[in-house]
Amino acid sequence: MNQEPLIKENSTVYFDSNVIIAYLVKPHPDHKRAKKLYATFCKKQAELILSALTLDEVYYVLLRTYKHSRESIAVLLSTFIVLSAATILPLPSGMVNMLEYLDLMTEIKLDPRDAFHFVIAEKNEVAYLVTFDKAFRKEASSQKSTSVKFIC
């Protein structure tokens, strides 16, 4: 069984879309794991951080892969956001952010959306980024200059 992640009380925790999808979809293979992680962060009074990109990805996957209706997705996401009191961050903009994003994609070979998630977490000084994506975790955590810690 997976050990409970060690996080500091009242930390900021950015959830990648794959964790939110697993949490919301009961037949998902990582559903129980996502529920346990979420409960741990609640217990530690962590601030849940999402981005507009996270919500876009969750919406798309629920619609296209899991064939949820637009109405049910709106209810699921609205309920999740309100109950979790999630902070929703905008997408990064500006030349400096875009150059950093392009750097991450080319130099450490992050997928485009993963690079955006990483830039959002970095720029907003998020303490932890939670993802089930092993490649994302491996590549992004290899950045020596990052203060973001990866979980899962």
Phi and psi in radians as a Rosetta constraint file:
Dihedral C 1 N 2 CA 2 C 2 CIRCULARHARMONIC -1.184 0.35
Dihedral N 2 CA 2 C 2 N 3 CIRCULARHARMONIC 2.433 0.35
Dihedral C 2 N 3 CA 3 C 3 CIRCULARHARMONIC -1.372 0.35
Dihedral N 3 CA 3 C 3 N 4 CIRCULARHARMONIC 2.569 0.35
Dihedral C 3 N 4 CA 4 C 4 CIRCULARHARMONIC -1.115 0.35
Dihedral N 4 CA 4 C 4 N 5 CIRCULARHARMONIC 2.305 0.35
Dihedral C 4 N 5 CA 5 C 5 CIRCULARHARMONIC -1.136 0.35
Dihedral N 5 CA 5 C 5 N 6 CIRCULARHARMONIC 2.499 0.35
Dihedral C 5 N 6 CA 6 C 6 CIRCULARHARMONIC -1.539 0.35
Dihedral N 6 CA 6 C 6 N 7 CIRCULARHARMONIC 1.889 0.35
Dihedral C 6 N 7 CA 7 C 7 CIRCULARHARMONIC -2.274 0.35
Dihedral N 7 CA 7 C 7 N 8 CIRCULARHARMONIC 2.705 0.35
Dihedral C 7 N 8 CA 8 C 8 CIRCULARHARMONIC -1.366 0.35
Dihedral N 8 CA 8 C 8 N 9 CIRCULARHARMONIC 2.623 0.35
Dihedral C 8 N 9 CA 9 C 9 CIRCULARHARMONIC -1.023 0.35
Dihedral N 9 CA 9 C 9 N 10 CIRCULARHARMONIC 2.563 0.35
Dihedral C 9 N 10 CA 10 C 10 CIRCULARHARMONIC 1.011 0.35
Dihedral N 10 CA 10 C 10 N 11 CIRCULARHARMONIC 0.522 0.35
Dihedral C 10 N 11 CA 11 C 11 CIRCULARHARMONIC -1.418 0.35
Dihedral N 11 CA 11 C 11 N 12 CIRCULARHARMONIC 2.904 0.35
Dihedral C 11 N 12 CA 12 C 12 CIRCULARHARMONIC -1.705 0.35
Dihedral N 12 CA 12 C 12 N 13 CIRCULARHARMONIC 2.339 0.35
Dihedral C 12 N 13 CA 13 C 13 CIRCULARHARMONIC -2.288 0.35
Dihedral N 13 CA 13 C 13 N 14 CIRCULARHARMONIC 2.049 0.35
Dihedral C 13 N 14 CA 14 C 14 CIRCULARHARMONIC -1.629 0.35
Dihedral N 14 CA 14 C 14 N 15 CIRCULARHARMONIC 2.163 0.35
Dihedral C 14 N 15 CA 15 C 15 CIRCULARHARMONIC -1.701 0.35
Dihedral N 15 CA 15 C 15 N 16 CIRCULARHARMONIC 2.190 0.35
Dihedral C 15 N 16 CA 16 C 16 CIRCULARHARMONIC -1.246 0.35
Dihedral N 16 CA 16 C 16 N 17 CIRCULARHARMONIC 2.741 0.35
Dihedral C 16 N 17 CA 17 C 17 CIRCULARHARMONIC -1.046 0.35
Dihedral N 17 CA 17 C 17 N 18 CIRCULARHARMONIC -0.586 0.35
Dihedral C 17 N 18 CA 18 C 18 CIRCULARHARMONIC -1.111 0.35
Dihedral N 18 CA 18 C 18 N 19 CIRCULARHARMONIC -0.514 0.35
Dihedral C 18 N 19 CA 19 C 19 CIRCULARHARMONIC -1.295 0.35
Dihedral N 19 CA 19 C 19 N 20 CIRCULARHARMONIC -0.724 0.35
Dihedral C 19 N 20 CA 20 C 20 CIRCULARHARMONIC -1.135 0.35
Dihedral N 20 CA 20 C 20 N 21 CIRCULARHARMONIC -0.747 0.35
Dihedral C 20 N 21 CA 21 C 21 CIRCULARHARMONIC -1.062 0.35
Dihedral N 21 CA 21 C 21 N 22 CIRCULARHARMONIC -0.818 0.35
Dihedral C 21 N 22 CA 22 C 22 CIRCULARHARMONIC -1.055 0.35
Dihedral N 22 CA 22 C 22 N 23 CIRCULARHARMONIC -0.669 0.35
Dihedral C 22 N 23 CA 23 C 23 CIRCULARHARMONIC -1.143 0.35
Dihedral N 23 CA 23 C 23 N 24 CIRCULARHARMONIC -0.719 0.35
Dihedral C 23 N 24 CA 24 C 24 CIRCULARHARMONIC -1.447 0.35
Dihedral N 24 CA 24 C 24 N 25 CIRCULARHARMONIC -0.387 0.35
Dihedral C 24 N 25 CA 25 C 25 CIRCULARHARMONIC -1.891 0.35
Dihedral N 25 CA 25 C 25 N 26 CIRCULARHARMONIC 1.844 0.35
Dihedral C 25 N 26 CA 26 C 26 CIRCULARHARMONIC -0.998 0.35
Dihedral N 26 CA 26 C 26 N 27 CIRCULARHARMONIC -0.724 0.35
Dihedral C 26 N 27 CA 27 C 27 CIRCULARHARMONIC -1.325 0.35
Dihedral N 27 CA 27 C 27 N 28 CIRCULARHARMONIC -0.029 0.35
Dihedral C 27 N 28 CA 28 C 28 CIRCULARHARMONIC -1.094 0.35
Dihedral N 28 CA 28 C 28 N 29 CIRCULARHARMONIC 2.412 0.35
Dihedral C 28 N 29 CA 29 C 29 CIRCULARHARMONIC -1.069 0.35
Dihedral N 29 CA 29 C 29 N 30 CIRCULARHARMONIC -0.421 0.35
Dihedral C 29 N 30 CA 30 C 30 CIRCULARHARMONIC -1.807 0.35
Dihedral N 30 CA 30 C 30 N 31 CIRCULARHARMONIC 0.288 0.35
Dihedral C 30 N 31 CA 31 C 31 CIRCULARHARMONIC -1.013 0.35
Dihedral N 31 CA 31 C 31 N 32 CIRCULARHARMONIC -0.895 0.35
Dihedral C 31 N 32 CA 32 C 32 CIRCULARHARMONIC -1.097 0.35
Dihedral N 32 CA 32 C 32 N 33 CIRCULARHARMONIC -0.697 0.35
Dihedral C 32 N 33 CA 33 C 33 CIRCULARHARMONIC -1.090 0.35
Dihedral N 33 CA 33 C 33 N 34 CIRCULARHARMONIC -0.760 0.35
Dihedral C 33 N 34 CA 34 C 34 CIRCULARHARMONIC -1.145 0.35
Dihedral N 34 CA 34 C 34 N 35 CIRCULARHARMONIC -0.722 0.35
Dihedral C 34 N 35 CA 35 C 35 CIRCULARHARMONIC -1.092 0.35
Dihedral N 35 CA 35 C 35 N 36 CIRCULARHARMONIC -0.723 0.35
Dihedral C 35 N 36 CA 36 C 36 CIRCULARHARMONIC -1.141 0.35
Dihedral N 36 CA 36 C 36 N 37 CIRCULARHARMONIC -0.758 0.35
Dihedral C 36 N 37 CA 37 C 37 CIRCULARHARMONIC -1.060 0.35
Dihedral N 37 CA 37 C 37 N 38 CIRCULARHARMONIC -0.819 0.35
Dihedral C 37 N 38 CA 38 C 38 CIRCULARHARMONIC -1.038 0.35
Dihedral N 38 CA 38 C 38 N 39 CIRCULARHARMONIC -0.760 0.35
Dihedral C 38 N 39 CA 39 C 39 CIRCULARHARMONIC -1.088 0.35
Dihedral N 39 CA 39 C 39 N 40 CIRCULARHARMONIC -0.687 0.35
Dihedral C 39 N 40 CA 40 C 40 CIRCULARHARMONIC -1.089 0.35
Dihedral N 40 CA 40 C 40 N 41 CIRCULARHARMONIC -0.787 0.35
Dihedral C 40 N 41 CA 41 C 41 CIRCULARHARMONIC -1.171 0.35
Dihedral N 41 CA 41 C 41 N 42 CIRCULARHARMONIC -0.618 0.35
Dihedral C 41 N 42 CA 42 C 42 CIRCULARHARMONIC -1.112 0.35
Dihedral N 42 CA 42 C 42 N 43 CIRCULARHARMONIC -0.765 0.35
Dihedral C 42 N 43 CA 43 C 43 CIRCULARHARMONIC -1.059 0.35
Dihedral N 43 CA 43 C 43 N 44 CIRCULARHARMONIC -0.643 0.35
Dihedral C 43 N 44 CA 44 C 44 CIRCULARHARMONIC -1.489 0.35
Dihedral N 44 CA 44 C 44 N 45 CIRCULARHARMONIC 0.082 0.35
Dihedral C 44 N 45 CA 45 C 45 CIRCULARHARMONIC 0.953 0.35
Dihedral N 45 CA 45 C 45 N 46 CIRCULARHARMONIC 0.709 0.35
Dihedral C 45 N 46 CA 46 C 46 CIRCULARHARMONIC -1.312 0.35
Dihedral N 46 CA 46 C 46 N 47 CIRCULARHARMONIC 2.590 0.35
Dihedral C 46 N 47 CA 47 C 47 CIRCULARHARMONIC -1.542 0.35
Dihedral N 47 CA 47 C 47 N 48 CIRCULARHARMONIC 2.071 0.35
Dihedral C 47 N 48 CA 48 C 48 CIRCULARHARMONIC -1.370 0.35
Dihedral N 48 CA 48 C 48 N 49 CIRCULARHARMONIC 2.205 0.35
Dihedral C 48 N 49 CA 49 C 49 CIRCULARHARMONIC -2.004 0.35
Dihedral N 49 CA 49 C 49 N 50 CIRCULARHARMONIC 2.265 0.35
Dihedral C 49 N 50 CA 50 C 50 CIRCULARHARMONIC -2.200 0.35
Dihedral N 50 CA 50 C 50 N 51 CIRCULARHARMONIC 2.959 0.35
Dihedral C 50 N 51 CA 51 C 51 CIRCULARHARMONIC -2.233 0.35
Dihedral N 51 CA 51 C 51 N 52 CIRCULARHARMONIC 2.912 0.35
Dihedral C 51 N 52 CA 52 C 52 CIRCULARHARMONIC -1.013 0.35
Dihedral N 52 CA 52 C 52 N 53 CIRCULARHARMONIC -0.616 0.35
Dihedral C 52 N 53 CA 53 C 53 CIRCULARHARMONIC -1.133 0.35
Dihedral N 53 CA 53 C 53 N 54 CIRCULARHARMONIC -0.741 0.35
Dihedral C 53 N 54 CA 54 C 54 CIRCULARHARMONIC -1.010 0.35
Dihedral N 54 CA 54 C 54 N 55 CIRCULARHARMONIC -0.836 0.35
Dihedral C 54 N 55 CA 55 C 55 CIRCULARHARMONIC -1.122 0.35
Dihedral N 55 CA 55 C 55 N 56 CIRCULARHARMONIC -0.681 0.35
Dihedral C 55 N 56 CA 56 C 56 CIRCULARHARMONIC -1.065 0.35
Dihedral N 56 CA 56 C 56 N 57 CIRCULARHARMONIC -0.811 0.35
Dihedral C 56 N 57 CA 57 C 57 CIRCULARHARMONIC -1.130 0.35
Dihedral N 57 CA 57 C 57 N 58 CIRCULARHARMONIC -0.767 0.35
Dihedral C 57 N 58 CA 58 C 58 CIRCULARHARMONIC -1.074 0.35
Dihedral N 58 CA 58 C 58 N 59 CIRCULARHARMONIC -0.828 0.35
Dihedral C 58 N 59 CA 59 C 59 CIRCULARHARMONIC -0.995 0.35
Dihedral N 59 CA 59 C 59 N 60 CIRCULARHARMONIC -0.860 0.35
Dihedral C 59 N 60 CA 60 C 60 CIRCULARHARMONIC -1.063 0.35
Dihedral N 60 CA 60 C 60 N 61 CIRCULARHARMONIC -0.820 0.35
Dihedral C 60 N 61 CA 61 C 61 CIRCULARHARMONIC -1.159 0.35
Dihedral N 61 CA 61 C 61 N 62 CIRCULARHARMONIC -0.727 0.35
Dihedral C 61 N 62 CA 62 C 62 CIRCULARHARMONIC -1.113 0.35
Dihedral N 62 CA 62 C 62 N 63 CIRCULARHARMONIC -0.648 0.35
Dihedral C 62 N 63 CA 63 C 63 CIRCULARHARMONIC -1.273 0.35
Dihedral N 63 CA 63 C 63 N 64 CIRCULARHARMONIC -0.888 0.35
Dihedral C 63 N 64 CA 64 C 64 CIRCULARHARMONIC -1.488 0.35
Dihedral N 64 CA 64 C 64 N 65 CIRCULARHARMONIC -0.756 0.35
Dihedral C 64 N 65 CA 65 C 65 CIRCULARHARMONIC -1.508 0.35
Dihedral N 65 CA 65 C 65 N 66 CIRCULARHARMONIC -0.797 0.35
Dihedral C 65 N 66 CA 66 C 66 CIRCULARHARMONIC -1.689 0.35
Dihedral N 66 CA 66 C 66 N 67 CIRCULARHARMONIC -0.022 0.35
Dihedral C 66 N 67 CA 67 C 67 CIRCULARHARMONIC 0.998 0.35
Dihedral N 67 CA 67 C 67 N 68 CIRCULARHARMONIC 0.585 0.35
Dihedral C 67 N 68 CA 68 C 68 CIRCULARHARMONIC -1.270 0.35
Dihedral N 68 CA 68 C 68 N 69 CIRCULARHARMONIC 2.658 0.35
Dihedral C 68 N 69 CA 69 C 69 CIRCULARHARMONIC -1.338 0.35
Dihedral N 69 CA 69 C 69 N 70 CIRCULARHARMONIC 2.763 0.35
Dihedral C 69 N 70 CA 70 C 70 CIRCULARHARMONIC -1.038 0.35
Dihedral N 70 CA 70 C 70 N 71 CIRCULARHARMONIC -0.659 0.35
Dihedral C 70 N 71 CA 71 C 71 CIRCULARHARMONIC -1.138 0.35
Dihedral N 71 CA 71 C 71 N 72 CIRCULARHARMONIC -0.780 0.35
Dihedral C 71 N 72 CA 72 C 72 CIRCULARHARMONIC -1.185 0.35
Dihedral N 72 CA 72 C 72 N 73 CIRCULARHARMONIC -0.598 0.35
Dihedral C 72 N 73 CA 73 C 73 CIRCULARHARMONIC -1.134 0.35
Dihedral N 73 CA 73 C 73 N 74 CIRCULARHARMONIC -0.760 0.35
Dihedral C 73 N 74 CA 74 C 74 CIRCULARHARMONIC -1.044 0.35
Dihedral N 74 CA 74 C 74 N 75 CIRCULARHARMONIC -0.738 0.35
Dihedral C 74 N 75 CA 75 C 75 CIRCULARHARMONIC -1.160 0.35
Dihedral N 75 CA 75 C 75 N 76 CIRCULARHARMONIC -0.836 0.35
Dihedral C 75 N 76 CA 76 C 76 CIRCULARHARMONIC -1.007 0.35
Dihedral N 76 CA 76 C 76 N 77 CIRCULARHARMONIC -0.892 0.35
Dihedral C 76 N 77 CA 77 C 77 CIRCULARHARMONIC -1.187 0.35
Dihedral N 77 CA 77 C 77 N 78 CIRCULARHARMONIC -0.733 0.35
Dihedral C 77 N 78 CA 78 C 78 CIRCULARHARMONIC -1.052 0.35
Dihedral N 78 CA 78 C 78 N 79 CIRCULARHARMONIC -0.796 0.35
Dihedral C 78 N 79 CA 79 C 79 CIRCULARHARMONIC -1.102 0.35
Dihedral N 79 CA 79 C 79 N 80 CIRCULARHARMONIC -0.791 0.35
Dihedral C 79 N 80 CA 80 C 80 CIRCULARHARMONIC -1.063 0.35
Dihedral N 80 CA 80 C 80 N 81 CIRCULARHARMONIC -0.818 0.35
Dihedral C 80 N 81 CA 81 C 81 CIRCULARHARMONIC -1.085 0.35
Dihedral N 81 CA 81 C 81 N 82 CIRCULARHARMONIC -0.804 0.35
Dihedral C 81 N 82 CA 82 C 82 CIRCULARHARMONIC -1.177 0.35
Dihedral N 82 CA 82 C 82 N 83 CIRCULARHARMONIC -0.856 0.35
Dihedral C 82 N 83 CA 83 C 83 CIRCULARHARMONIC -1.153 0.35
Dihedral N 83 CA 83 C 83 N 84 CIRCULARHARMONIC -0.576 0.35
Dihedral C 83 N 84 CA 84 C 84 CIRCULARHARMONIC -1.525 0.35
Dihedral N 84 CA 84 C 84 N 85 CIRCULARHARMONIC -0.143 0.35
Dihedral C 84 N 85 CA 85 C 85 CIRCULARHARMONIC 0.926 0.35
Dihedral N 85 CA 85 C 85 N 86 CIRCULARHARMONIC 0.706 0.35
Dihedral C 85 N 86 CA 86 C 86 CIRCULARHARMONIC -1.156 0.35
Dihedral N 86 CA 86 C 86 N 87 CIRCULARHARMONIC 2.512 0.35
Dihedral C 86 N 87 CA 87 C 87 CIRCULARHARMONIC -1.595 0.35
Dihedral N 87 CA 87 C 87 N 88 CIRCULARHARMONIC 2.242 0.35
Dihedral C 87 N 88 CA 88 C 88 CIRCULARHARMONIC -1.838 0.35
Dihedral N 88 CA 88 C 88 N 89 CIRCULARHARMONIC 2.067 0.35
Dihedral C 88 N 89 CA 89 C 89 CIRCULARHARMONIC -1.667 0.35
Dihedral N 89 CA 89 C 89 N 90 CIRCULARHARMONIC 2.551 0.35
Dihedral C 89 N 90 CA 90 C 90 CIRCULARHARMONIC -1.346 0.35
Dihedral N 90 CA 90 C 90 N 91 CIRCULARHARMONIC 2.934 0.35
Dihedral C 90 N 91 CA 91 C 91 CIRCULARHARMONIC -1.222 0.35
Dihedral N 91 CA 91 C 91 N 92 CIRCULARHARMONIC 2.571 0.35
Dihedral C 91 N 92 CA 92 C 92 CIRCULARHARMONIC -1.186 0.35
Dihedral N 92 CA 92 C 92 N 93 CIRCULARHARMONIC 2.565 0.35
Dihedral C 92 N 93 CA 93 C 93 CIRCULARHARMONIC -2.385 0.35
Dihedral N 93 CA 93 C 93 N 94 CIRCULARHARMONIC 3.017 0.35
Dihedral C 93 N 94 CA 94 C 94 CIRCULARHARMONIC 1.663 0.35
Dihedral N 94 CA 94 C 94 N 95 CIRCULARHARMONIC 2.708 0.35
Dihedral C 94 N 95 CA 95 C 95 CIRCULARHARMONIC -1.091 0.35
Dihedral N 95 CA 95 C 95 N 96 CIRCULARHARMONIC -0.768 0.35
Dihedral C 95 N 96 CA 96 C 96 CIRCULARHARMONIC -1.067 0.35
Dihedral N 96 CA 96 C 96 N 97 CIRCULARHARMONIC -0.797 0.35
Dihedral C 96 N 97 CA 97 C 97 CIRCULARHARMONIC -1.100 0.35
Dihedral N 97 CA 97 C 97 N 98 CIRCULARHARMONIC -0.719 0.35
Dihedral C 97 N 98 CA 98 C 98 CIRCULARHARMONIC -1.170 0.35
Dihedral N 98 CA 98 C 98 N 99 CIRCULARHARMONIC -0.644 0.35
Dihedral C 98 N 99 CA 99 C 99 CIRCULARHARMONIC -1.151 0.35
Dihedral N 99 CA 99 C 99 N 100 CIRCULARHARMONIC -0.714 0.35
Dihedral C 99 N 100 CA 100 C 100 CIRCULARHARMONIC -1.110 0.35
Dihedral N 100 CA 100 C 100 N 101 CIRCULARHARMONIC -0.753 0.35
Dihedral C 100 N 101 CA 101 C 101 CIRCULARHARMONIC -1.024 0.35
Dihedral N 101 CA 101 C 101 N 102 CIRCULARHARMONIC -0.824 0.35
Dihedral C 101 N 102 CA 102 C 102 CIRCULARHARMONIC -1.118 0.35
Dihedral N 102 CA 102 C 102 N 103 CIRCULARHARMONIC -0.673 0.35
Dihedral C 102 N 103 CA 103 C 103 CIRCULARHARMONIC -1.023 0.35
Dihedral N 103 CA 103 C 103 N 104 CIRCULARHARMONIC -0.838 0.35
Dihedral C 103 N 104 CA 104 C 104 CIRCULARHARMONIC -1.087 0.35
Dihedral N 104 CA 104 C 104 N 105 CIRCULARHARMONIC -0.648 0.35
Dihedral C 104 N 105 CA 105 C 105 CIRCULARHARMONIC -1.195 0.35
Dihedral N 105 CA 105 C 105 N 106 CIRCULARHARMONIC -0.689 0.35
Dihedral C 105 N 106 CA 106 C 106 CIRCULARHARMONIC -1.579 0.35
Dihedral N 106 CA 106 C 106 N 107 CIRCULARHARMONIC -0.809 0.35
Dihedral C 106 N 107 CA 107 C 107 CIRCULARHARMONIC -1.342 0.35
Dihedral N 107 CA 107 C 107 N 108 CIRCULARHARMONIC -0.747 0.35
Dihedral C 107 N 108 CA 108 C 108 CIRCULARHARMONIC -1.883 0.35
Dihedral N 108 CA 108 C 108 N 109 CIRCULARHARMONIC 0.169 0.35
Dihedral C 108 N 109 CA 109 C 109 CIRCULARHARMONIC 1.040 0.35
Dihedral N 109 CA 109 C 109 N 110 CIRCULARHARMONIC 0.724 0.35
Dihedral C 109 N 110 CA 110 C 110 CIRCULARHARMONIC -1.387 0.35
Dihedral N 110 CA 110 C 110 N 111 CIRCULARHARMONIC 2.512 0.35
Dihedral C 110 N 111 CA 111 C 111 CIRCULARHARMONIC -1.075 0.35
Dihedral N 111 CA 111 C 111 N 112 CIRCULARHARMONIC 2.646 0.35
Dihedral C 111 N 112 CA 112 C 112 CIRCULARHARMONIC -0.917 0.35
Dihedral N 112 CA 112 C 112 N 113 CIRCULARHARMONIC -0.839 0.35
Dihedral C 112 N 113 CA 113 C 113 CIRCULARHARMONIC -1.209 0.35
Dihedral N 113 CA 113 C 113 N 114 CIRCULARHARMONIC -0.617 0.35
Dihedral C 113 N 114 CA 114 C 114 CIRCULARHARMONIC -1.125 0.35
Dihedral N 114 CA 114 C 114 N 115 CIRCULARHARMONIC -0.676 0.35
Dihedral C 114 N 115 CA 115 C 115 CIRCULARHARMONIC -1.070 0.35
Dihedral N 115 CA 115 C 115 N 116 CIRCULARHARMONIC -0.735 0.35
Dihedral C 115 N 116 CA 116 C 116 CIRCULARHARMONIC -1.083 0.35
Dihedral N 116 CA 116 C 116 N 117 CIRCULARHARMONIC -0.817 0.35
Dihedral C 116 N 117 CA 117 C 117 CIRCULARHARMONIC -1.005 0.35
Dihedral N 117 CA 117 C 117 N 118 CIRCULARHARMONIC -0.759 0.35
Dihedral C 117 N 118 CA 118 C 118 CIRCULARHARMONIC -1.131 0.35
Dihedral N 118 CA 118 C 118 N 119 CIRCULARHARMONIC -0.782 0.35
Dihedral C 118 N 119 CA 119 C 119 CIRCULARHARMONIC -1.084 0.35
Dihedral N 119 CA 119 C 119 N 120 CIRCULARHARMONIC -0.739 0.35
Dihedral C 119 N 120 CA 120 C 120 CIRCULARHARMONIC -1.056 0.35
Dihedral N 120 CA 120 C 120 N 121 CIRCULARHARMONIC -0.825 0.35
Dihedral C 120 N 121 CA 121 C 121 CIRCULARHARMONIC -1.097 0.35
Dihedral N 121 CA 121 C 121 N 122 CIRCULARHARMONIC -0.785 0.35
Dihedral C 121 N 122 CA 122 C 122 CIRCULARHARMONIC -1.097 0.35
Dihedral N 122 CA 122 C 122 N 123 CIRCULARHARMONIC -0.878 0.35
Dihedral C 122 N 123 CA 123 C 123 CIRCULARHARMONIC -1.129 0.35
Dihedral N 123 CA 123 C 123 N 124 CIRCULARHARMONIC -0.454 0.35
Dihedral C 123 N 124 CA 124 C 124 CIRCULARHARMONIC -1.760 0.35
Dihedral N 124 CA 124 C 124 N 125 CIRCULARHARMONIC 0.201 0.35
Dihedral C 124 N 125 CA 125 C 125 CIRCULARHARMONIC 0.900 0.35
Dihedral N 125 CA 125 C 125 N 126 CIRCULARHARMONIC 0.767 0.35
Dihedral C 125 N 126 CA 126 C 126 CIRCULARHARMONIC -1.265 0.35
Dihedral N 126 CA 126 C 126 N 127 CIRCULARHARMONIC 2.403 0.35
Dihedral C 126 N 127 CA 127 C 127 CIRCULARHARMONIC -1.323 0.35
Dihedral N 127 CA 127 C 127 N 128 CIRCULARHARMONIC -0.723 0.35
Dihedral C 127 N 128 CA 128 C 128 CIRCULARHARMONIC -2.316 0.35
Dihedral N 128 CA 128 C 128 N 129 CIRCULARHARMONIC 2.475 0.35
Dihedral C 128 N 129 CA 129 C 129 CIRCULARHARMONIC -2.084 0.35
Dihedral N 129 CA 129 C 129 N 130 CIRCULARHARMONIC 2.147 0.35
Dihedral C 129 N 130 CA 130 C 130 CIRCULARHARMONIC -1.823 0.35
Dihedral N 130 CA 130 C 130 N 131 CIRCULARHARMONIC 2.117 0.35
Dihedral C 130 N 131 CA 131 C 131 CIRCULARHARMONIC -2.576 0.35
Dihedral N 131 CA 131 C 131 N 132 CIRCULARHARMONIC 2.577 0.35
Dihedral C 131 N 132 CA 132 C 132 CIRCULARHARMONIC -1.638 0.35
Dihedral N 132 CA 132 C 132 N 133 CIRCULARHARMONIC 0.005 0.35
Dihedral C 132 N 133 CA 133 C 133 CIRCULARHARMONIC -1.467 0.35
Dihedral N 133 CA 133 C 133 N 134 CIRCULARHARMONIC 1.807 0.35
Dihedral C 133 N 134 CA 134 C 134 CIRCULARHARMONIC -1.112 0.35
Dihedral N 134 CA 134 C 134 N 135 CIRCULARHARMONIC -0.691 0.35
Dihedral C 134 N 135 CA 135 C 135 CIRCULARHARMONIC -1.135 0.35
Dihedral N 135 CA 135 C 135 N 136 CIRCULARHARMONIC -0.750 0.35
Dihedral C 135 N 136 CA 136 C 136 CIRCULARHARMONIC -1.042 0.35
Dihedral N 136 CA 136 C 136 N 137 CIRCULARHARMONIC -0.855 0.35
Dihedral C 136 N 137 CA 137 C 137 CIRCULARHARMONIC -1.048 0.35
Dihedral N 137 CA 137 C 137 N 138 CIRCULARHARMONIC -0.797 0.35
Dihedral C 137 N 138 CA 138 C 138 CIRCULARHARMONIC -1.132 0.35
Dihedral N 138 CA 138 C 138 N 139 CIRCULARHARMONIC -0.888 0.35
Dihedral C 138 N 139 CA 139 C 139 CIRCULARHARMONIC -1.173 0.35
Dihedral N 139 CA 139 C 139 N 140 CIRCULARHARMONIC -0.835 0.35
Dihedral C 139 N 140 CA 140 C 140 CIRCULARHARMONIC -1.208 0.35
Dihedral N 140 CA 140 C 140 N 141 CIRCULARHARMONIC -0.652 0.35
Dihedral C 140 N 141 CA 141 C 141 CIRCULARHARMONIC -1.262 0.35
Dihedral N 141 CA 141 C 141 N 142 CIRCULARHARMONIC -0.199 0.35
Dihedral C 141 N 142 CA 142 C 142 CIRCULARHARMONIC -1.324 0.35
Dihedral N 142 CA 142 C 142 N 143 CIRCULARHARMONIC -0.188 0.35
Dihedral C 142 N 143 CA 143 C 143 CIRCULARHARMONIC -1.186 0.35
Dihedral N 143 CA 143 C 143 N 144 CIRCULARHARMONIC 2.021 0.35
Dihedral C 143 N 144 CA 144 C 144 CIRCULARHARMONIC -1.165 0.35
Dihedral N 144 CA 144 C 144 N 145 CIRCULARHARMONIC -0.543 0.35
Dihedral C 144 N 145 CA 145 C 145 CIRCULARHARMONIC -1.475 0.35
Dihedral N 145 CA 145 C 145 N 146 CIRCULARHARMONIC -0.055 0.35
Dihedral C 145 N 146 CA 146 C 146 CIRCULARHARMONIC -1.468 0.35
Dihedral N 146 CA 146 C 146 N 147 CIRCULARHARMONIC 2.532 0.35
Dihedral C 146 N 147 CA 147 C 147 CIRCULARHARMONIC -1.801 0.35
Dihedral N 147 CA 147 C 147 N 148 CIRCULARHARMONIC -0.087 0.35
Dihedral C 147 N 148 CA 148 C 148 CIRCULARHARMONIC -1.273 0.35
Dihedral N 148 CA 148 C 148 N 149 CIRCULARHARMONIC 2.252 0.35
Dihedral C 148 N 149 CA 149 C 149 CIRCULARHARMONIC -1.762 0.35
Dihedral N 149 CA 149 C 149 N 150 CIRCULARHARMONIC 2.444 0.35
Dihedral C 149 N 150 CA 150 C 150 CIRCULARHARMONIC -1.738 0.35
Dihedral N 150 CA 150 C 150 N 151 CIRCULARHARMONIC 2.464 0.35
Dihedral C 150 N 151 CA 151 C 151 CIRCULARHARMONIC -2.147 0.35
Dihedral N 151 CA 151 C 151 N 152 CIRCULARHARMONIC 2.455 0.35
